[in-house]
Amino acid sequence: DYFGVCSEPVIKDNVVVVYEVLEEMLDNGFPLATESNILKELIKPPTILRTVVNTITGSTNVGDQLPTGQLSVVPWRRTGVKYTNNEAYFDVIEEIDAIIDKSGGCL
């Protein structure tokens, strides 16, 4: 998800990001955050612009705040996402044609 094709040259070129992702995925040797959406919020995927800015400023790709999906019951979905309801209403009208005699029976 981060680099497209995972190959040796790509890993060598992005060794810092790979290290950051692995560090966020594991806590004390145990898997902690393995959902790609959460990891993308924690550590922004590398781009040329972000790489240049990080080199100049000395910052990292790690985000400043905890991702919203980490606090969700469903970890791959961000919290607070609202969807509109797609509803359709139909009127069903039924008609029955019958001839009934005076005692209520059908003819």
Secondary structure, DSSP 8 states (H G I E B T S, - for coil): --SSS--HHHHHHTHHHHHHHHHHHEETTEE----HHHHHHHB----HHHHHHHHHH---SB-SS--GGGGSSSTTS-TT-------------------B-TTS-B-
